[in-house]
Amino acid sequence: QVQLVESGGGLVQPGGSLRLSCAASKIRFSIATMGWFRQAPGKQRELVATITSSGGTNYVDSFKGRFTISRDNAKNTVYLQMNSLKPEDTAVYYCNTIPILRAAGMEYWGKGTLVTVSS
């Protein structure tokens, strides 16, 4: 079955960095546009960045210059390098395809990985 497994989150101090990974299985990863999303406490999930199958990237303005999305098609993995982290970056981070994966008529999301930015 389709699976997205995010990892790499944790507790980091303001100004620090983290690299998130998302391993995908049972999807045609090499031809999929992938995205990173996040959901902060009490807020809706929001898009962070996308990357096409050929490596073209796009970022929501508020993340430009601090976050970098990349992918390794041989490993079916998409990454998010996050630098200069701020407390407001605290959220659960998810990856997904664009458009969002659906299974049994519902959107499919992995469990995400929690990033906490705090001193």
N, C-alpha and C positions, 0 to 999 in steps of 0.2 A: 504494500500500500504506500501511497504518497507519504513522505516524511520530510519535515524540515526541522533540523536540530541546531538551535543557536547556542553558542558558548562564548566564554571569554569575559563575561561581565564580572563585576566585583566592586569593592570599595576603593575609591581613589580620591586623593586630595585635589582640591581646586588647582587648576593649572597642569594637572597630570594627564597621562595618556592611557588609552586602552585600545586593544585590537580585538574586535569581535569577529567570530567566524560563524558561518551557517552552512551546514552540510545538507545537501539535498539528495533524496533518493526517490526512485520510481517516477521521475519526471525527465523530460527531454532537456536537460539542463543546458546543454551546449547551444541550443537555439532559443533559450528563454531569456527574456528581459527580466532582470532581478531587481528587487528593491529592498531597502532597509526602511523600517518604520519604527516608531516609538510611541509609547503610551505613558505619559507622566501620571502620577497619582491624581485622581479626580478629573482627568482630562481625556478627551477623545484621542484615539490613535491617529498619528500623523505621519505623513511621508517625510523621509529624511533625504534619500538619494536613490537614483536608479542607475543601472548599467545594462547596456544592450549586450546581445550575444557577441558582438565584435569589439566590445570594450568602450563604447561611447558612454560617457557619464553625464548625469544631470543632477544638480543639487537644489534643494529648496534654499532660497536666499540666506536664511538665517544660519545655515550650516556651511556655506561656502567659505573656503579658506581654513577651516578647522577640521572638517571631516573628509576622508577620502574613501571612496568605494572602489573595490577591485574584485577580480574573480580569477579562479583557476578552473578552467573547464575540465582539465584532466582529473581534478579531484572533486568535481561537482560541488565546489565550495565558493561562496561569496564572502568577502571580508568588509569590515568597516573600521578604518583607522580613525580614532578620535583623539585629537590633540587639544590642548588648552581647555580642558574640561571645566565646566562651570556647575555650580550647584543646581541650576535650572536644567541641566542635562540629565538629572536623575530621572530614570524611567526604566521601563521594561522595553527592551529592543527586540524587534522581530524582523525576520526576512520573509519575503514571499515573491512569487512571480508577479509580473505585470502582464495581463490582468491577474487579479488575485485568484489563487487556486480555489476550486470548488469541488466538494465531494458530497455525494448524497444530497445535492441541492443546497448545500450550505457552504459558506466560506470556510476554508481550512487554514488554520494558523498553528504554528508550533507553540511550544511553551514559552519561548522567549528567553532572554537572559537579562538579569537585573543589573543595572549600572547605578551605583550610588556615589555621588560626588559630594564629599563632606570632609571637613577638617576635624 
